[in-house]
Amino acid sequence: MNAVSCIKIQKIYKKKSSFILNIDDFKLEDGKIYALLGPNGAGKSTFIKIILNILFPDTGTITIYGKKNNYPSARKFIGYLPEEYSIPTDITFYQFLKYFGKMYDIDNTLLLEQINEYCDALNLKRLYDKKNRELSKGMKQSLLFIHSLLGKKKILILDEPFNGLDVEQKAKTIEFLLSYKSKNNITILITTHILSDIVKFVESIFIISNGQIKAQNSINNILKNCSSLESFYLENI
C-alpha cells in the first residue's frame, strides 16, 4: 500500500497571479525517502499543506494509507516540520516537547522515553532547560524536528529540515534519519534547496515547477544518466 496517494489535485489562486497547482498523480511508497525539489514559488509548501489537510484542493483525492486525508485517523500517521513556525518565547525546550506530546495524547511514560531517546541520539539533552528566546535558529530547528517525531509517526514531512543547522548537527540529523527509517520502516518526504544535503540518502526525487510535477526518478537512475543531481534539476524546472 502507498503511504500517500494524490490523484488529480488542483488548487487555483486567482488573486495570486492566477497560480495553479495541478498534480495529476503523486505517490509515496511505504518505507522510502523522497525529496520534493523546486524553485521558490513552485508550489512545494502549498502541495504539502494540501496533503496535510491544512489547505483544501478545488478538486482531487488524497489518501494516507488508504484513508482520506481529512480523517483525523489518517492525519495521526504524519509528523510535520514546517518551514516557518512560531514558538512561545518563555517555554523551555523540554516543556515544549512535553506539552505537545500530551496534546497528542501520548502516554506519559512513552512520551518521556521518546523525548530522551531522540534528544540523546541528537546530543540535545543539554538544551532541556533553555527557553526559546535563548535558542539559536538551528536549536529551534532541532526542537521542531524532535516534535515531528513524537508519537512514532509512520510518515515524516520535513519542509527545509536543515535550515540553520551547523555542519555537525546536520550530519547527526541525517544519520539519525537513516537509522530511524531503517528501524521503523517509515516514509520520509523532504524539501530543500541544498541538493548536496540529500544526494547521499534520498532514494527518489520529484521536481515541481509552476505548480506541476515535471519529473520523478530514483536517485540511482539520475546519477547513472546525468552528470549530477543539479543538472537533472536544472533540466526539469
N, C-alpha and C positions, 0 to 999 in steps of 0.2 A: 504493500500500500504506500502511496505517496504521502509524505509528511504534509506537504502543501500543494494544492492544485488550484490554479486560477484560469478560468475559461472565459474568453471574450469580455474582458474587463474594459470598460470605457468610463472616463471621467472628463467632463468638458468644463473648462473655466472660461466663461465668456468675458469676464472682466479682467482676465489675466492674459491679454494679447491673444485670446482665443486658443490658449494652450489645451491640447487634447492628449490625455493619457489613453493609449489604445494597446492593450496587451491581449493578444489573441490566445496564446497558450503558454503557460508558465508552470512548471512542476519542479518540486524539490523532492528527490528520492530520500527515503528514510536512511539516516546514518551517514550522510555525506556532507562535505564542507563546500559551500558555494560562495562566490563573490559576485556582487552586482555592481558593475562599473559604469561610469558615465560622467560627462561634464556637468558643471553646475547648471541647474535648471532643466536637466534631462528628464526628471520625474522620479528619481530614486526614492526620496523621502515620501513623496505623495503615494507611490505604489506601496511602500512599506506600511504606511498608515492605513491604507485600504485593506491590506492583509490583516492588520491588527484590529480592524473594525473601529478605528478612530475617525477615519473619513469613509464616506459611503460612495460606491460607484454608481453611475447612472444606469449601467447595465452590467451583466455578468454574474458569475458564480465563483465564490472562493470557499474551499473546504480545507479543514485541518484534520488530518487522519479520518477523512470521510464525513466529518461533521461540518455543517455550515459555520462560517467564522463568526456569525453573530450569536452563536450559542455560548453562554458562559462556560460550559464544559469544554468547548473547543479552545477558548482563549486561555484556559488554565495550562495548556500544553506549552505555552510560549513565554520565554523570558526575553525582555526587550531592553536594549541600551540605546536611548535616543541620542541624536547628535547634540541637541540643545536641551538643557534641563535647569531646574531651579531647586536648590536645597536650602532649608531654613538655616540662618547663619549661626544660631546658638546650639544646634543639635550636634552631638558628637558622632564620630564615625560609627561607633558601636551602637549608640542609641538609634541611629537611622536604620541600621540593618534589623535591629530587634523590632522596631516599630512596624516596618513593612512586613517582616516575617509574621508577626502576629496578625496584621491586617489580612494576610493571605491565609490565615487560619492554619499555620504550620504548628505542629506540636512543639511545645517549648523546648523539650529535651532535644528533639531532632533539629530544631532551629539553631540552638547553641552549638550543636555538633557541626552543622553545616558552616556556620559563620567561622568557627575555629579552624575547620578543615581548609576552607578556601583561603582564609587570611594567612594561615600558616604556610600554605603552598606558595602564596604570592608575597610572602615576607611583609605582611601588612599589619600584624598584631601591634606593632609599635605605634600605630595611628589610632588605636581604640579610643583613647581619651581626648583626642584632638577635636576641637569644634570646627565646624565647616569653614568659618572665617579664617582659620589657621591653615587650611589645606591649600596646597598648590593645585593648579589645573590638573596635573597628572594624578595627584592623590584623589581628587574628586572623580576623575575618570575611573580610577580603580575601584572606588566606592560604588559607583553606579554599575560597574561590571560585576562585582560581587552580588549586588542587588538583583541583577538579571538572572543569577544562578539559583536564587533561593527557591526552594520547593522542588529541586531536582527536575527542572524543565526538560522536556523532550526536544524542544526546538529553541535555538537562540538566534535572535535577530539583532545584530550589532551594527549600529549606524556610526561609522567612523570611530571604532573602538580604541584606536591607538593615539587619538588626539591628546597631546600634552604629555605623553609618556616618554621618559628618557630611554636611552638605548637598553639599559639593563632591565627596566621594568617591562618594556615591550617584549624583550626576549623571554622573560619569565611568563608573561601573559600568553604568548604563542605556545610555549612549552606546556603550560597548564591546559590550554585549549585542546591540544593534541592528545594529552594524557586523559583528560576528562571525556573527550569524544570517544576515545578507544574503550574506556571502561564502561561508559553509559550508552554507547551507540546513539548519540544524539545527532540531530541535523543542525547545521550552522549556516546562516546567511550573513555575510559581511559586506558592508560598503566601505570603500576607501578611495582616496585619490593617490595614495602612495603605493604604486604597483609592486615595488620591491618588498613591501611588508607581507605580501600574500603569495608570492610566486612559489615559495618553498613548501607551503602547506595546504593551499586551497586545491580542491580536486576538479572543480568545474567553474567556468566563467560565463556570466551573462553580460552583454553590452547593451545598455539602454541609451537611446539618443532621441531627442524630440518626442518623448513620450512613447517610444516603441522599442521593443527588443529587436536589436539589429543583428545580433549574433549570439550563439551559445556553443561552447565546445569544452572538452576536457582540457585541463592544463597540459597533460601529456601530448595530446594531439597538437595543441597550439605550439608548444616548444619544439615539436618534431617538424612542423610545417612552416613555422615563421621564425624569423631571426630572434625575436624576443616577444614577451608579453606586451611590451609597449607598442611594437609595430602592429600586432594584432589589434590592439585597442585603437590605435590611430587610423587603421584601415576601415574600422567599422563604426566610428562615431559620425 
